[in-house]
């Protein structure tokens, strides 16, 4: 499958440099945290030479600029307020804030959403069957990107 991927390299470098400075990190300190040489970090920030992708990813990772996968459990319940609807919540395995449920008005929209998350069809059928039969079902140990979590399950307002 061919994909047309474009990166705005100048924007990435500028954002990384700004974040380093906002956090009060020297190039030497960030390089040590990222396990790269200071000269590597300098070439990256000044765009003056080749830097390996693995080095760039370590730098961006230390600066929390990568979309990491988060492991958790999807919990599915038949909606208590709407017939034929389902409420789906994501519970992170390792801490994290409580998230609001995402409601699906139809089985078809729920199945499409689960497919987009990469949930196998057999797992979908089992979980939906549990929700219809017992009132709830779950999909444990699912890996979801932090961006998808934040877009689909906002933090519960306190």
N, C-alpha and C positions, 0 to 999 in steps of 0.2 A: 504494500500500500504506500503510495507516494503522498507525502505531506509537504505543504508549503509552510515551513517554519521560519519566522524571522525574529531576530532579537534586536532590540534597541540597545546595543552594547554600551554606547555612551551614557545612556540613562541608567543602566545597571551599575556601571562603574561609579557614576556620580552619586547614586543613592547609597552605594556601599561606603564610599569615602565619607559622605555626610553622616551616615549611621555610626561609623567608627568614631568620628569626632564628637557626635552627640553623646556617645557612651564614654567619652573621655579616654579612649584607647589610643596609645601611640602605635605607629606602624610596627615597632618592635614587639609590643605586647600582643597585638592582634596576630602577628605572624606566629608567635609562640603558641597562642591558643589554637590557631588553625593548623599548627604543625607544618608550616611552610617557612621558607627563608624570607628574611626581610627584603632581600633583593627581588624575590618573586612577588611579594606584596607591592613593592614599589613599581615594578613593571606593570602589574595589574592596574594600580591606581593611576599611573601616568600613561598607560596604553603605549608603552615604548618597546615592547618585545613580546615574544611568545610566552604564554603561561598555559600549563596543562589544564585540561578541564577538571581533573581531580583536585588540583590546587584551588581553582576558582570555586568549586563546590564546597571545599573545606572552609574557605574564607566566608562565603555567603552563608554557610551553615552556622558558623560562630556568630554571625550578625543576625541570625534568625530571619534570613531572606529566602528560605526554601520552603516550599509547601510539603510538609512532612505528612506521612500517613499516620493516622491515629487508629489504634485498635479499640474496638468496643463491641457492644451487643445492641442489635436492633430489636426493639420490643414492639410487637404488633398487637393491638387490641381492637376488637370490634367497637365502633363508636357507640358511646352511651347516649348520644344526642341525635344521631342521624342514622336512619335505617340504611343498610348497605354500604356505609362508610367505615373507614378504618383510621385509627390513630397510630402513627409510627414515631417512636422516640429512639434517640441514640444515647446510650449510656457508655461513656468512655471506660475502658478497663482500668486505667491508671489515673484516678482523680479527674479533675476537670469540673467545670461548672454544670449545674443542672440545666437541661435544655428543654425548650418547649416542644410539644408534640407537633408533628406535621400531619394534617388531616387529608385523606384522599376520599373524594366523593364516590369513587367507583372502584371496583376490582380491577378494571382495565388500566386505570391511571396508576394504581398501586403497582401492578405487575410491570408496567413500563418503567416506573421509577426504580424498582428493584433491579430490573435488567440493566438500566443505565449505571447502577452501582456495581454491576458485575456479579450479582447474586445468581447462582445457577438455578435453572428452572425447577429442578427437583427440590431444591431447598425452599424456593418460593412456594411451591405447592404444599409442602409439608407444613410450613409456617402459617400459611393462610388457612389450611385445614385445621390446625390447632386453634387459631384465632376464632374460626367459625364454630368449632366444636366445644372448646373449653373457655372461650372468651379471650384467650391471649396465646401468643406464640413468640418465640425468640430465635434470633440468628446470632450465635456467639462468635467471638474472635474475627469479626469482619474488619478489614482494613479500609478506612475511608480517609481521603485527603482532608486536611484541616480546612481548606477552602470550602469543600463540599459540606462539611459539618457546619461551618458558620453560615453558609448560604441557606441551608435547609432546616436547621434547628437553632434558632436564636437562643441566647441565654434567657433563662426565666428571670423576669423583672422582679426585684425584691422591694 
